[in-house]
Amino acid sequence: MSNQTEKLNAAGSVSPDSYVVDQALLHPANKTEPIDIREMLMKLEFTESIHNPYIEGNLFVQDSGNILSLLRLNGNEKLELKIQKQKQEESEDKDEDTKWEFETRIIEIYDYARTSPSRQFYHLRIASPHLIANQAKLLKRPFKGTIGNTIQQIIKNDLSIERIENINTSTKTPVSGVFPRLRPLIAANWLLKNAYEDSTPFYFYETIKKGVYLDSLKKMFEKEPYKTFELKSFFANNPGTPGYYDEVSRRIKSFSSPVNFSQFSNIGEGVYSSKVHKLDIYKKEYVVDEYRYSGDNKLNEFQPYSSNDKVNENDFKDNTESKNYYISLNTGQKEDNYHSPNDNTIMKAKAQFKALESNTMEMLIVGDFGLEVGTIVQVDVSKASSADQLDESTMYDKYLGGKYLVKEIKSYFTTSFEQKVTLMRDSVGIDIDSSEPEEEEKTA
């Protein structure tokens, strides 16, 4: 594969799925001069996830210059990457959304193959630099303060992360304890289990475009949609025009569901109702609180289940025995412990987390350098019918469409730039109980 993959469409304009690898600078451990390996790269893959505080990648390399031995490659080498595309003039794309520039480390060299005397092939597994630092350190010290501030110290002091986009430290309840010999990233995720803002969970993740985030689901839901992606069978603009370029950039190539709604799972996971049992060993008190789904802080307008559905003759939100949590408290101690934030928030926070995970979709799109995990996107899906049978005013399926949170992005660079984007949501864009869906769509 050549690093120059910009291509023209039939109308002679730049195609939105083209890209250029401007730099792939490899710094060998033997301190010799770095070398640009752009021409050796056959295929590039990158993964970012809302559940991972680091980036992972895989490079397929064709080595006909004996670079493996010349540079004594053995893992932990620094690799600086710069990838970008040329956008169509007058396109809606912002200039800052047309490139990536980031640093990685080689963490594994594998699948070596020699198919001829003059060529050798192998894969380079790469990851964020702080993943290497994480492997070399254990936390076994006391901690004290809010969870947000404690994780911020791990990010800056223990992992020395420089690419930080946002650290939300609005977790209010102070905690104290001792890290039980945990690696820094594991320690951060251990603390995150009890981190909440307005009863919504926190996520610790990294994006290729901007870097590390620590943010709450509440703040994510407050974001405006980054872009509207469309699944439909026609184009409104002519090839070669900026409008056509933007339409192709927004077009969904395929839309599928690895995991769709499961009320069976949601009920058992406490999405709609649950109980928390709290034992205060200081006051010798045993208290039981209940959670019932209220529908606030959801991504779309309508709840994800029918109010007509019953379990044991109860509405979903009235089956509080479906999920139970147990917390041990000691209100007589001077400082709050690791479990203190769970007191009044665990039921709703866990319900929101599980609700998102239960309705997941995947879309394949033209690669978008500006798209990040943790952002909100609007998805417009046309109804499953031929184009000549659809009225433009009611052509979109509001049950499948709506707002989604970007959970994971897998980016593929081969002869073109494509992305497989995993989306999730906790609500729908149409009232499930509506007896006349078309009318509901017009008035919702």
C-alpha positions as CSV (number, residue, x, y, z in Angstrom):
1,M,0.0,0.0,0.0
2,S,1.3,3.4,-0.8
3,N,1.0,6.2,1.8
4,Q,-0.6,8.3,-0.9
5,T,-4.2,7.1,-1.2
6,E,-6.0,10.2,-2.2
7,K,-8.3,9.4,-5.0
8,L,-10.8,11.2,-7.3
9,N,-14.4,10.1,-7.9
10,A,-16.1,9.9,-11.3
11,A,-16.7,13.7,-11.3
12,G,-13.0,14.4,-10.7
13,S,-13.4,15.7,-7.1
14,V,-11.7,14.4,-4.0
15,S,-13.4,11.3,-2.4
16,P,-14.2,11.6,1.3
17,D,-12.8,8.1,2.1
18,S,-9.3,9.0,0.8
19,Y,-6.4,9.7,3.1
20,V,-2.6,10.3,3.3
21,V,-0.2,8.9,5.8
22,D,2.0,12.0,6.2
23,Q,4.3,10.5,8.8
24,A,5.1,7.2,10.4
25,L,8.3,8.0,12.2
26,L,9.9,5.0,14.1
27,H,12.4,5.7,16.8
28,P,14.6,2.6,17.4
29,A,15.9,1.6,20.8
30,N,19.5,1.6,19.6
31,K,19.4,5.4,19.4
32,T,20.1,5.4,15.7
33,E,18.3,8.0,13.6
34,P,14.5,7.5,13.3
35,I,13.2,6.2,10.1
36,D,9.9,6.9,8.3
37,I,8.2,3.6,7.5
38,R,5.2,5.0,5.6
39,E,6.0,3.0,2.5
40,M,6.1,-0.3,4.5
41,L,2.6,0.0,5.8
42,M,0.1,-2.3,4.1
43,K,-2.8,-1.9,6.5
44,L,-3.6,0.2,9.6
45,E,-6.2,-0.5,12.2
46,F,-7.0,1.5,15.4
47,T,-9.5,1.0,18.2
48,E,-10.8,3.5,20.7
49,S,-13.5,2.6,23.3
50,I,-15.4,4.5,25.9
51,H,-14.4,1.6,28.3
52,N,-10.6,1.9,27.6
53,P,-8.3,4.7,28.8
54,Y,-5.9,4.0,25.9
55,I,-5.7,3.6,22.2
56,E,-4.8,0.3,20.5
57,G,-3.6,-0.3,17.0
58,N,-2.3,-2.9,14.6
59,L,0.0,-2.2,11.6
60,F,0.6,-4.8,8.9
61,V,4.1,-4.3,7.5
62,Q,5.9,-5.3,4.3
63,D,9.6,-5.1,5.0
64,S,11.9,-5.3,2.0
65,G,14.7,-3.2,3.4
66,N,15.6,-5.5,6.4
67,I,14.4,-2.8,8.8
68,L,13.5,-5.4,11.5
69,S,17.1,-6.3,11.9
70,L,18.6,-3.0,10.9
71,L,16.8,-1.2,13.7
72,R,16.9,-4.1,16.1
73,L,13.2,-3.9,16.6
74,N,12.1,-5.7,19.8
75,G,9.2,-3.7,21.3
76,N,8.7,-0.4,23.2
77,E,9.9,1.7,20.2
78,K,8.2,5.1,19.8
79,L,6.1,5.5,16.6
80,E,4.8,9.0,15.7
81,L,1.9,8.9,13.3
82,K,0.3,11.7,11.2
83,I,-2.7,10.8,9.0
84,Q,-4.9,13.3,7.2
85,K,-7.2,13.9,4.2
86,Q,-7.8,16.7,1.8
87,K,-11.4,17.9,2.0
88,Q,-13.6,19.1,-0.8
89,E,-13.6,22.9,-1.1
90,E,-16.6,24.5,0.5
91,S,-17.4,21.3,2.4
92,E,-19.0,21.5,5.8
93,D,-16.1,19.6,7.4
94,K,-14.0,21.7,9.8
95,D,-10.3,21.9,9.1
96,E,-9.5,20.5,12.5
97,D,-11.6,17.4,11.7
98,T,-9.4,16.3,8.8
99,K,-6.3,14.9,10.5
100,W,-4.9,12.8,13.4
101,E,-1.4,13.4,14.9
102,F,-0.5,11.2,17.8
103,E,2.3,9.2,19.5
104,T,2.3,5.4,20.2
105,R,4.6,2.7,21.4
106,I,5.2,-0.7,19.8
107,I,4.1,-3.3,22.4
108,E,4.3,-6.5,20.3
109,I,5.9,-7.7,17.1
110,Y,4.1,-10.9,15.9
111,D,3.0,-13.1,12.9
112,Y,6.4,-12.9,11.2
113,A,6.4,-14.5,7.7
114,R,9.0,-14.8,4.9
115,T,7.3,-15.5,1.5
116,S,10.4,-14.8,-0.6
117,P,14.1,-14.1,-0.1
118,S,13.5,-10.3,-0.6
119,R,10.4,-9.7,1.5
120,Q,9.3,-10.3,5.1
121,F,6.0,-9.5,6.6
122,Y,5.0,-8.9,10.3
123,H,2.5,-7.1,12.4
124,L,3.2,-4.3,14.9
125,R,0.8,-4.0,17.7
126,I,0.9,-0.5,19.1
127,A,-0.8,1.4,22.0
128,S,-0.8,4.6,23.9
129,P,2.6,5.4,25.7
130,H,1.0,5.4,29.1
131,L,0.0,1.7,28.7
132,I,3.7,0.9,28.9
133,A,4.2,3.1,32.0
134,N,1.2,1.3,33.6
135,Q,2.9,-2.1,33.3
136,A,5.9,-0.9,35.4
137,K,4.1,0.5,38.4
138,L,1.9,-0.7,41.3
139,L,-0.1,1.6,43.6
140,K,0.1,0.6,47.3
141,R,-0.3,3.9,49.0
142,P,-3.2,5.6,50.9
143,F,-5.6,7.9,49.0
144,K,-7.9,10.6,50.3
145,G,-10.2,13.1,48.6
146,T,-12.9,12.9,45.9
147,I,-12.7,10.1,43.4
148,G,-12.3,12.6,40.5
149,N,-9.3,14.3,42.1
150,T,-7.7,11.0,43.0
151,I,-8.0,9.7,39.4
152,Q,-6.6,13.1,38.2
153,Q,-3.5,12.5,40.3
154,I,-3.1,9.0,38.8
155,I,-3.4,10.4,35.3
156,K,-0.9,13.2,35.8
157,N,1.5,11.9,38.4
158,D,1.6,8.2,38.0
159,L,1.1,7.8,34.3
160,S,2.5,11.2,33.2
161,I,-0.2,11.5,30.5
162,E,0.3,14.7,28.5
163,R,-2.6,14.5,26.0
164,I,-5.5,15.4,28.3
165,E,-8.6,16.9,26.9
166,N,-11.0,17.0,29.9
167,I,-10.9,15.8,33.5
168,N,-14.3,16.2,35.2
169,T,-13.6,16.3,39.0
170,S,-17.2,17.0,40.0
171,T,-17.6,13.8,42.1
172,K,-18.7,15.2,45.4
173,T,-18.3,12.6,48.1
174,P,-14.8,12.3,49.5
175,V,-13.3,8.8,50.0
176,S,-10.3,7.4,51.7
177,G,-8.5,4.1,51.7
178,V,-5.4,2.3,50.5
179,F,-4.7,1.0,47.0
180,P,-4.4,-2.8,47.3
181,R,-1.3,-3.2,45.0
182,L,-3.1,-2.2,41.8
183,R,-1.6,-1.0,38.5
184,P,-2.6,2.7,37.9
185,L,-5.2,2.1,35.2
186,I,-6.8,-0.7,37.1
187,A,-6.8,1.5,40.2
188,A,-8.5,4.3,38.3
189,N,-11.2,1.9,37.0
190,W,-11.6,0.4,40.5
191,L,-12.4,3.9,41.8
192,L,-14.7,4.7,38.8
193,K,-17.1,1.9,39.9
194,N,-18.2,4.3,42.7
195,A,-17.9,7.6,40.9
196,Y,-21.1,9.5,40.1
197,E,-22.4,12.9,39.0
198,D,-26.1,13.4,39.6
199,S,-26.5,9.6,39.9
200,T,-24.8,9.0,36.5
201,P,-21.7,6.9,36.0
202,F,-18.3,8.2,34.9
203,Y,-16.1,7.0,32.0
204,F,-12.3,7.1,31.6
205,Y,-11.2,6.8,28.0
206,E,-8.9,8.1,25.3
207,T,-9.6,9.3,21.7
208,I,-7.1,9.5,18.9
209,K,-8.1,13.0,18.0
210,K,-7.8,14.8,21.4
211,G,-6.5,12.5,24.1
212,V,-7.7,11.4,27.6
213,Y,-11.2,12.2,29.0
214,L,-12.7,11.6,32.5
215,D,-16.3,12.5,32.2
216,S,-19.8,11.7,33.5
217,L,-22.7,10.4,31.5
218,K,-24.6,13.5,32.5
219,K,-22.1,15.7,30.8
220,M,-22.0,13.5,27.7
221,F,-25.8,13.7,27.3
222,E,-25.6,17.5,27.5
223,K,-23.5,17.7,24.3
224,E,-25.0,18.7,21.0
225,P,-24.8,15.9,18.4
226,Y,-21.5,16.0,16.5
227,K,-23.1,15.1,13.2
228,T,-26.1,13.5,11.6
229,F,-25.5,10.2,9.8
230,E,-28.0,9.0,7.3
231,L,-29.1,5.6,6.0
232,K,-31.1,6.2,2.8
233,S,-31.1,5.1,-0.8
234,F,-30.6,8.3,-2.8
235,F,-28.5,11.5,-2.9
236,A,-29.9,15.0,-3.2
237,N,-26.7,16.5,-4.7
238,N,-24.8,15.9,-7.9
239,P,-21.4,14.1,-7.9
240,G,-18.5,16.5,-7.7
241,T,-20.3,19.2,-5.7
242,P,-19.5,20.0,-2.0
243,G,-23.0,18.9,-1.1
244,Y,-22.4,15.5,-2.6
245,Y,-19.1,15.2,-0.7
246,D,-20.8,16.0,2.6
247,E,-23.7,13.6,1.8
248,V,-21.2,10.7,1.2
249,S,-19.4,11.7,4.4
250,R,-22.6,11.3,6.4
251,R,-23.9,8.2,4.6
252,I,-24.3,5.0,6.6
253,K,-23.1,2.0,4.5
254,S,-24.6,-0.6,6.7
255,F,-26.6,-0.6,10.0
256,S,-26.8,-3.7,12.2
257,S,-27.4,-4.8,15.7
258,P,-25.2,-7.2,17.6
259,V,-27.2,-6.7,20.8
260,N,-30.7,-5.2,20.7
261,F,-33.4,-4.6,23.3
262,S,-33.8,-7.3,25.9
263,Q,-36.4,-6.6,28.5
264,F,-35.5,-10.0,30.0
265,S,-32.0,-8.8,30.7
266,N,-33.0,-5.2,31.7
267,I,-35.5,-6.4,34.3
268,G,-32.9,-8.7,35.9
269,E,-30.2,-6.0,35.8
270,G,-32.3,-3.5,37.7
271,V,-32.7,-1.1,34.8
272,Y,-36.3,-0.3,35.8
273,S,-36.4,-1.0,39.5
274,S,-34.2,-2.3,42.3
275,K,-33.4,-2.2,46.1
276,V,-30.4,-1.3,48.1
277,H,-29.9,-2.9,51.5
278,K,-27.7,-0.7,53.8
279,L,-26.2,-2.0,57.1
280,D,-24.7,0.7,59.3
281,I,-22.5,-1.1,61.7
282,Y,-22.0,2.1,63.9
283,K,-25.7,2.9,64.4
284,K,-26.7,-0.8,64.2
285,E,-29.3,0.2,61.6
286,Y,-30.6,-1.8,58.6
287,V,-32.2,0.3,55.9
288,V,-33.8,-0.6,52.6
289,D,-34.3,1.9,49.8
290,E,-36.0,1.4,46.5
291,Y,-35.4,2.7,42.9
292,R,-38.1,3.1,40.3
293,Y,-37.5,4.2,36.7
294,S,-38.5,7.8,36.2
295,G,-37.3,8.5,32.7
296,D,-35.2,11.5,33.5
297,N,-31.6,11.9,32.2
298,K,-32.3,9.8,29.1
299,L,-30.9,10.4,25.7
300,N,-34.1,10.4,23.6
301,E,-37.6,11.5,24.4
302,F,-39.4,8.2,25.0
303,Q,-38.9,5.4,27.5
304,P,-37.5,2.1,26.1
305,Y,-40.4,-0.2,27.2
306,S,-44.2,-0.3,27.0
307,S,-46.2,0.8,30.0
308,N,-48.7,-1.9,29.0
309,D,-46.2,-4.7,29.7
310,K,-46.5,-6.3,33.1
311,V,-44.4,-8.8,35.2
312,N,-46.2,-10.5,38.0
313,E,-49.1,-8.0,37.3
314,N,-46.7,-5.2,38.1
315,D,-45.3,-2.4,35.9
316,F,-41.6,-2.9,35.1
317,K,-40.7,-0.1,37.6
318,D,-42.6,-1.8,40.4
319,N,-40.7,-5.0,40.5
320,T,-38.1,-3.8,43.0
321,E,-37.1,-7.3,44.0
322,S,-35.6,-7.9,40.5
323,K,-32.2,-6.5,41.6
324,N,-30.7,-6.1,45.0
325,Y,-27.6,-4.3,46.2
326,Y,-25.9,-4.6,49.6
327,I,-23.8,-1.9,51.2
328,S,-21.9,-1.9,54.5
329,L,-21.6,1.6,56.1
330,N,-19.9,2.9,59.2
331,T,-21.2,6.4,59.8
332,G,-19.2,6.7,63.0
333,Q,-15.8,6.8,61.3
334,K,-14.2,10.2,60.8
335,E,-13.6,9.7,57.0
336,D,-15.7,8.2,54.3
337,N,-14.5,4.9,52.8
338,Y,-14.4,3.5,49.3
339,H,-18.1,2.5,49.4
340,S,-19.5,5.8,50.7
341,P,-20.6,7.3,47.3
342,N,-22.8,4.2,46.8
343,D,-25.2,5.2,49.6
344,N,-27.9,6.9,47.6
345,T,-26.7,6.7,44.0
346,I,-25.8,3.1,43.1
347,M,-29.3,2.0,42.0
348,K,-29.9,4.7,39.5
349,A,-26.3,4.9,38.2
350,K,-26.1,1.2,37.6
351,A,-29.6,1.3,36.0
352,Q,-28.4,3.9,33.5
353,F,-25.2,2.1,32.7
354,K,-27.0,-1.2,32.0
355,A,-29.8,0.5,30.0
356,L,-27.2,1.9,27.6
357,E,-25.5,-1.4,27.2
358,S,-28.7,-3.2,26.3
359,N,-29.5,-1.4,23.1
360,T,-26.4,-1.4,20.8
361,M,-26.1,-0.8,17.1
362,E,-23.2,-0.8,14.6
363,M,-22.8,1.4,11.6
364,L,-20.2,1.3,8.9
365,I,-19.3,4.8,7.6
366,V,-16.7,6.6,5.5
367,G,-13.8,7.4,7.9
368,D,-14.3,10.6,9.9
369,F,-11.2,12.1,11.6
370,G,-13.4,14.3,13.8
371,L,-15.6,11.5,15.3
372,E,-14.7,10.4,18.9
373,V,-16.1,8.0,21.4
374,G,-18.1,9.7,24.1
375,T,-19.8,12.0,21.6
376,I,-23.5,12.1,20.7
377,V,-24.5,11.5,17.1
378,Q,-27.9,11.8,15.4
379,V,-28.8,8.7,13.3
380,D,-31.5,9.1,10.6
381,V,-32.6,5.7,9.2
382,S,-35.1,5.6,6.3
383,K,-37.9,3.1,6.5
384,A,-37.3,-0.3,4.9
385,S,-39.1,0.5,1.6
386,S,-38.1,1.5,-1.9
387,A,-37.3,5.2,-2.5
388,D,-40.3,5.9,-4.8
389,Q,-42.7,4.7,-2.0
390,L,-41.3,7.0,0.6
391,D,-42.6,10.5,1.4
392,E,-39.7,12.8,2.3
393,S,-41.6,14.3,5.3
394,T,-42.2,10.9,6.9
395,M,-39.4,8.7,5.4
396,Y,-37.4,8.3,8.5
397,D,-37.9,5.4,11.0
398,K,-38.0,7.2,14.4
399,Y,-38.0,3.9,16.3
400,L,-34.5,2.9,15.0
401,G,-33.3,6.5,14.5
402,G,-32.5,9.2,17.1
403,K,-29.6,10.1,19.3
404,Y,-26.9,7.6,20.1
405,L,-23.8,7.7,22.3
406,V,-20.6,6.5,20.5
407,K,-19.2,3.6,22.4
408,E,-16.4,2.3,20.2
409,I,-14.7,3.1,16.9
410,K,-12.7,0.7,14.8
411,S,-10.8,2.6,12.1
412,Y,-9.5,0.8,9.0
413,F,-7.0,2.3,6.6
414,T,-6.4,0.1,3.4
415,T,-7.3,1.4,-0.1
416,S,-9.8,3.7,1.7
417,F,-10.6,4.9,5.2
418,E,-13.6,3.3,6.8
419,Q,-14.9,3.1,10.4
420,K,-17.1,0.6,12.2
421,V,-18.9,2.6,14.9
422,T,-20.6,0.9,17.8
423,L,-23.5,3.0,19.2
424,M,-25.6,2.7,22.3
425,R,-28.7,4.4,23.7
426,D,-31.1,4.1,26.6
427,S,-34.3,5.4,25.0
428,V,-36.2,5.7,21.7
429,G,-37.5,8.4,19.4
430,I,-41.1,7.3,19.3
431,D,-43.7,6.3,21.9
432,I,-43.8,2.5,22.1
433,D,-47.3,2.6,23.4
434,S,-48.6,4.6,20.4
435,S,-51.4,2.7,18.6
436,E,-50.9,4.9,15.5
437,P,-47.1,5.1,15.0
438,E,-47.3,7.4,11.9
439,E,-49.4,9.9,13.8
440,E,-47.0,9.8,16.7
441,E,-44.1,10.4,14.5
442,K,-45.7,13.6,13.1
443,T,-46.5,15.0,16.6
444,A,-43.5,13.8,18.7
